[in-house]
Amino acid sequence: MPDHVDSPPDPLDSPQVPLDSPPRRVRAAAIQLEGVPGRVDLTLERLEAMIVEAGERGATLIAVPEFCTSPVPMRAEVHAAVLPRENAAVGMFRRLAARYRATIGGSMLIADDDEVYNRYHLVEPGGRVHTHDTDLPTMWENCFYTGGHDDGAFDTDLGGVGVASCWELIRTQTVRRLQGRIDLAMTGTHWWTVPSNWGGLASRALAPLARRNRALSEEAPVEFARRLGVPVLQASHCGSIRSDFLLAPGTDLAVGYETEFVGATQIVNAHGTVLASRRTTEGPGIVTADVELGACWSVTPAEESFWIPDLPLVMRGYWHHQNLAGRSYYRRSGRRAGLWAADGA
């Protein structure tokens, strides 16, 4: 079950202060992955090779992407990526964490208590596993899982570690539940952009949104670090995906949606300076850097608004529309399909 901390302190009442102990420097790695939708076996094969490479480079802190067992386009084959709580991916994390004396973290679709969650697993070298369920699924991801309610802050051998996935990075409620409690943030994204197959007129009309979306995806880990005052390890998906776009809640009517992942795999220090980066256009790969664990004074205060950045109106509308359509699909068939897949895994 997810870790829970009751009655967390209000970060607005307790501003961040530097740690009393000297900073601890560790070699960190973040992995940029190109997975295969619905093919947990192939995706894990690629991921394991990259974790091994990071470990051989001396990394003892390794971040892998959100949905590290399969990308999540709105396609039926993705249901096959829903796994039981104990599964090959978590077993691989444990095995490699022990081999390289490393802390490894990433999320995957997990069936538990008759629901499906996007569950982040943070695995320590000794085998201890901390989990966090993403609070709000993003857009069509609602087709495959429901949100959780834990805070995502853990006490580990490295100190306080907070975890977050994708659009959790750009919501103030994530900052508020972690601020003042952690020395490091481990994050991962699965951030796609506008469709490329809706014709030239649509491409031209959506071009400003595509530019803004790409900028948001690349800036999110930096802004997250600035508000938390801790280093951030950010791991991304890369490559192109073919999805469906649900047209209305309550129906399966959809149009094809071909797109690509945007953003960058990054290692950011506590002041928001990028130490290492690999844009999604560069393909799969690993970034490494030495980071100092521990909190400093926050560079930017937390906003009072729901979103950290100023999202364009059309992006907010897209978010709400796809949330509604996706939740309807999950209730009608997505939850059942995921549970069946996990039961047979």
C-alpha positions as CSV (number, residue, x, y, z in Angstrom):
1,M,0.0,0.0,0.0
2,P,1.2,3.6,-0.5
3,D,3.1,5.3,2.2
4,H,1.1,7.9,4.1
5,V,2.1,10.7,6.5
6,D,-0.7,12.1,8.6
7,S,-1.2,15.8,9.1
8,P,1.8,17.2,7.2
9,P,3.0,20.7,8.3
10,D,1.8,23.7,6.4
11,P,4.8,24.8,4.3
12,L,3.4,28.4,4.3
13,D,3.7,28.5,8.1
14,S,7.2,26.9,8.1
15,P,9.5,28.4,5.4
16,Q,12.3,26.2,4.1
17,V,15.7,26.5,5.8
18,P,19.1,24.9,4.9
19,L,19.8,21.6,6.5
20,D,22.0,21.5,9.6
21,S,24.2,18.7,8.1
22,P,26.7,19.3,5.3
23,P,25.4,18.7,1.8
24,R,25.9,15.1,0.5
25,R,27.1,14.7,-3.0
26,V,25.9,11.7,-5.0
27,R,26.2,10.7,-8.7
28,A,22.7,10.9,-10.2
29,A,21.4,9.6,-13.5
30,A,18.1,10.1,-15.3
31,I,16.9,7.9,-18.2
32,Q,15.2,8.9,-21.4
33,L,13.2,5.9,-22.6
34,E,11.5,4.9,-25.9
35,G,9.1,2.1,-24.9
36,V,6.6,0.0,-26.8
37,P,2.9,0.5,-25.9
38,G,1.5,-2.6,-24.2
39,R,4.8,-4.6,-24.5
40,V,6.0,-4.7,-20.9
41,D,8.6,-7.3,-21.9
42,L,10.3,-5.3,-24.6
43,T,10.1,-2.0,-22.7
44,L,11.6,-3.5,-19.5
45,E,14.4,-5.1,-21.6
46,R,15.3,-1.7,-22.9
47,L,15.0,-0.1,-19.5
48,E,17.1,-2.7,-17.7
49,A,19.9,-2.2,-20.1
50,M,19.8,1.6,-19.5
51,I,19.7,1.2,-15.7
52,V,22.7,-1.2,-15.9
53,E,24.6,1.4,-18.0
54,A,23.8,4.1,-15.4
55,G,24.9,1.8,-12.6
56,E,28.2,1.0,-14.4
57,R,28.8,4.7,-14.8
58,G,28.7,5.0,-11.0
59,A,25.2,6.4,-10.5
60,T,23.7,5.6,-7.1
61,L,20.5,7.6,-7.7
62,I,18.6,6.7,-10.9
63,A,15.3,8.1,-12.1
64,V,13.3,6.4,-14.8
65,P,10.2,7.8,-16.5
66,E,6.6,7.7,-15.6
67,F,4.9,4.7,-17.1
68,C,8.3,3.0,-17.3
69,T,6.8,-0.4,-18.3
70,S,4.8,1.0,-21.3
71,P,3.9,4.3,-22.9
72,V,0.2,5.2,-22.5
73,P,-1.4,6.3,-25.7
74,M,-5.2,5.9,-25.8
75,R,-5.0,2.4,-27.3
76,A,-6.5,-0.9,-26.2
77,E,-3.2,-2.7,-26.0
78,V,-2.1,-0.4,-23.1
79,H,-4.4,-2.3,-20.8
80,A,-2.0,-5.2,-21.1
81,A,0.6,-3.1,-19.2
82,V,-1.4,-3.1,-16.0
83,L,0.5,-5.2,-13.5
84,P,-0.2,-6.6,-10.0
85,R,1.5,-5.1,-7.0
86,E,4.4,-7.6,-7.1
87,N,5.7,-7.8,-10.6
88,A,8.8,-8.2,-12.8
89,A,9.4,-4.4,-13.0
90,V,9.5,-4.0,-9.2
91,G,11.6,-7.1,-9.0
92,M,14.1,-5.7,-11.5
93,F,14.3,-2.4,-9.5
94,R,15.1,-4.3,-6.3
95,R,17.7,-6.5,-8.0
96,L,19.5,-3.6,-9.7
97,A,19.2,-1.4,-6.6
98,A,21.0,-4.0,-4.6
99,R,23.6,-4.7,-7.3
100,Y,24.6,-1.0,-7.7
101,R,23.8,0.1,-4.1
102,A,21.5,2.6,-5.8
103,T,18.1,4.2,-5.2
104,I,15.9,3.7,-8.3
105,G,12.5,5.3,-8.9
106,G,9.8,5.3,-11.6
107,S,6.1,4.7,-12.0
108,M,3.9,2.0,-13.6
109,L,0.2,1.0,-13.9
110,I,-0.7,-1.1,-10.9
111,A,-3.9,-2.9,-10.0
112,D,-4.7,-2.7,-6.3
113,D,-7.9,-2.8,-4.2
114,D,-10.1,-3.3,-7.3
115,E,-8.7,-0.1,-9.0
116,V,-5.8,0.8,-11.2
117,Y,-3.2,3.4,-10.2
118,N,-0.2,5.1,-11.7
119,R,2.1,4.1,-8.9
120,Y,5.6,5.5,-8.4
121,H,8.0,3.1,-6.8
122,L,11.1,4.3,-5.1
123,V,13.4,1.4,-4.3
124,E,16.3,1.7,-1.9
125,P,19.5,-0.5,-2.0
126,G,18.3,-2.6,1.0
127,G,15.1,-3.4,-0.8
128,R,12.7,-1.0,1.0
129,V,10.0,0.2,-1.5
130,H,8.1,3.5,-1.1
131,T,5.1,4.1,-3.3
132,H,3.0,7.1,-4.4
133,D,-0.1,7.1,-6.5
134,T,-0.4,10.0,-8.9
135,D,-3.2,12.3,-7.6
136,L,-4.9,13.4,-10.9
137,P,-4.5,11.5,-14.2
138,T,-3.8,13.8,-17.2
139,M,-6.2,13.9,-20.2
140,W,-6.6,10.5,-21.9
141,E,-4.5,8.8,-19.1
142,N,-7.8,8.9,-17.2
143,C,-8.8,5.9,-19.5
144,F,-6.4,3.7,-17.6
145,Y,-6.2,4.6,-13.9
146,T,-7.7,6.6,-11.1
147,G,-6.1,9.1,-8.8
148,G,-4.6,8.5,-5.3
149,H,-4.4,10.5,-2.1
150,D,-1.0,10.0,-0.5
151,D,1.5,12.8,-0.2
152,G,4.5,11.3,-2.0
153,A,7.1,12.2,0.7
154,F,9.3,9.5,2.1
155,D,12.0,9.1,4.8
156,T,14.9,7.2,3.2
157,D,18.5,6.5,3.9
158,L,19.3,9.5,1.7
159,G,17.0,11.8,3.7
160,G,13.6,13.1,2.7
161,V,12.7,12.2,-0.9
162,G,9.6,13.4,-2.7
163,V,8.2,12.0,-5.9
164,A,5.9,13.4,-8.6
165,S,4.8,12.4,-12.1
166,C,4.1,14.5,-15.2
167,W,1.5,17.3,-14.6
168,E,2.0,16.9,-10.8
169,L,5.1,19.0,-11.5
170,I,3.0,22.0,-12.6
171,R,0.3,22.0,-9.9
172,T,0.8,24.0,-6.7
173,Q,-0.8,21.3,-4.5
174,T,2.2,19.1,-5.3
175,V,4.6,21.8,-4.1
176,R,2.5,22.4,-0.9
177,R,2.6,18.7,0.1
178,L,6.4,18.4,-0.4
179,Q,7.8,21.8,0.5
180,G,10.0,21.9,3.6
181,R,9.9,18.1,3.9
182,I,12.4,16.7,1.4
183,D,16.0,16.9,0.3
184,L,15.5,15.6,-3.2
185,A,12.7,15.2,-5.8
186,M,12.4,12.3,-8.2
187,T,10.1,12.9,-11.1
188,G,9.1,11.4,-14.5
189,T,7.0,12.6,-17.4
190,H,5.0,11.2,-20.3
191,W,4.3,14.6,-22.0
192,W,3.0,14.6,-25.5
193,T,2.1,17.5,-27.9
194,V,-0.4,18.5,-30.6
195,P,-1.5,16.0,-33.3
196,S,0.6,15.9,-36.5
197,N,-2.1,14.1,-38.6
198,W,-5.0,16.5,-38.6
199,G,-4.0,18.4,-41.7
200,G,-2.1,21.5,-42.6
201,L,-4.7,23.9,-41.4
202,A,-4.9,22.3,-37.9
203,S,-1.1,22.2,-37.7
204,R,-0.8,25.9,-38.5
205,A,-3.6,26.8,-36.0
206,L,-2.1,24.7,-33.3
207,A,1.5,25.8,-33.9
208,P,1.6,28.5,-31.1
209,L,0.1,25.9,-28.7
210,A,2.8,23.4,-29.7
211,R,5.5,25.9,-29.0
212,R,4.1,26.8,-25.6
213,N,3.5,23.2,-24.7
214,R,7.1,22.3,-25.5
215,A,8.4,25.2,-23.5
216,L,6.2,24.2,-20.5
217,S,7.5,20.6,-20.6
218,E,11.1,21.7,-20.6
219,E,10.7,24.3,-17.9
220,A,8.6,22.2,-15.5
221,P,11.5,20.5,-13.7
222,V,13.4,23.8,-13.3
223,E,10.4,25.6,-11.9
224,F,9.6,22.6,-9.6
225,A,13.2,22.8,-8.2
226,R,12.9,26.6,-7.7
227,R,9.8,26.2,-5.6
228,L,10.9,23.3,-3.5
229,G,14.5,24.4,-3.1
230,V,15.8,20.8,-3.7
231,P,17.5,19.0,-6.6
232,V,15.2,17.4,-9.2
233,L,15.9,14.3,-11.3
234,Q,13.5,14.3,-14.2
235,A,13.2,11.3,-16.6
236,S,11.2,11.5,-19.9
237,H,9.7,9.3,-22.6
238,C,10.8,10.0,-26.2
239,G,9.7,9.0,-29.7
240,S,6.4,9.2,-31.6
241,I,3.1,7.6,-30.6
242,R,-0.2,6.8,-32.3
243,S,-3.2,7.3,-30.1
244,D,-7.0,7.8,-30.3
245,F,-8.7,11.0,-29.2
246,L,-12.0,10.5,-27.6
247,L,-14.6,13.0,-28.8
248,A,-17.2,12.9,-26.0
249,P,-17.8,11.4,-22.6
250,G,-20.0,8.3,-22.6
251,T,-19.0,7.1,-26.1
252,D,-16.0,5.3,-27.7
253,L,-16.2,7.6,-30.7
254,A,-12.6,8.8,-31.4
255,V,-10.3,10.1,-34.1
256,G,-6.7,9.2,-34.7
257,Y,-4.1,11.3,-32.9
258,E,-0.4,10.9,-34.0
259,T,2.0,12.9,-32.0
260,E,5.4,12.8,-30.2
261,F,6.8,13.2,-26.7
262,V,8.2,16.6,-25.7
263,G,10.3,17.8,-22.8
264,A,13.7,16.9,-21.7
265,T,15.4,14.5,-19.3
266,Q,17.1,16.7,-16.8
267,I,19.1,16.9,-13.6
268,V,18.5,20.2,-11.9
269,N,20.1,21.6,-8.7
270,A,18.3,23.1,-5.8
271,H,18.6,26.6,-7.2
272,G,17.0,25.6,-10.5
273,T,20.2,25.4,-12.5
274,V,20.2,22.6,-15.1
275,L,23.3,20.4,-14.6
276,A,22.5,17.9,-17.4
277,S,19.9,17.7,-20.1
278,R,18.7,15.6,-23.0
279,R,15.8,16.8,-25.1
280,T,13.3,14.2,-26.3
281,T,14.2,15.0,-29.9
282,E,17.7,13.5,-29.2
283,G,16.2,10.0,-28.6
284,P,16.9,7.5,-25.9
285,G,19.8,8.1,-23.6
286,I,21.1,8.8,-20.1
287,V,22.2,12.0,-18.4
288,T,24.4,12.0,-15.3
289,A,25.6,14.7,-12.9
290,D,26.8,15.0,-9.3
291,V,24.1,16.6,-7.1
292,E,24.2,17.9,-3.6
293,L,21.3,16.5,-1.6
294,G,19.6,18.8,0.8
295,A,17.2,21.8,0.8
296,C,18.1,25.4,0.4
297,W,16.0,28.6,0.5
298,S,13.3,28.4,-2.1
299,V,14.0,30.6,-5.0
300,T,10.4,31.2,-5.9
301,P,7.4,31.1,-3.5
302,A,4.5,28.9,-4.1
303,E,1.5,30.4,-6.0
304,E,-2.0,30.6,-4.7
305,S,-3.4,29.4,-8.1
306,F,-4.1,25.7,-9.0
307,W,-1.5,25.7,-11.8
308,I,2.1,26.9,-11.4
309,P,2.5,28.2,-15.0
310,D,-0.1,30.3,-16.8
311,L,-1.7,27.6,-19.1
312,P,-3.3,28.8,-22.3
313,L,-7.1,28.6,-22.3
314,V,-7.2,26.0,-25.1
315,M,-4.9,23.8,-23.1
316,R,-7.1,24.0,-20.0
317,G,-10.1,23.2,-22.1
318,Y,-8.3,20.2,-23.7
319,W,-7.4,19.0,-20.2
320,H,-11.0,19.2,-18.8
321,H,-12.5,17.7,-21.9
322,Q,-10.2,14.7,-22.1
323,N,-10.4,14.2,-18.3
324,L,-14.2,13.8,-18.6
325,A,-14.0,11.6,-21.6
326,G,-11.3,9.4,-20.1
327,R,-13.0,9.0,-16.7
328,S,-16.1,7.9,-18.5
329,Y,-14.1,5.3,-20.5
330,Y,-12.4,4.1,-17.3
331,R,-15.8,3.5,-15.5
332,R,-17.3,1.8,-18.5
333,S,-14.5,-0.5,-19.6
334,G,-10.9,0.7,-18.7
335,R,-10.9,-0.3,-15.1
336,R,-12.2,-3.8,-15.9
337,A,-9.8,-4.4,-18.7
338,G,-6.8,-3.3,-16.5
339,L,-7.8,-5.5,-13.6
340,W,-8.2,-8.5,-16.0
341,A,-4.8,-7.9,-17.4
342,A,-3.2,-7.7,-14.0
343,D,-5.0,-10.8,-12.8
344,G,-3.5,-12.8,-15.7
345,A,0.0,-11.3,-15.5
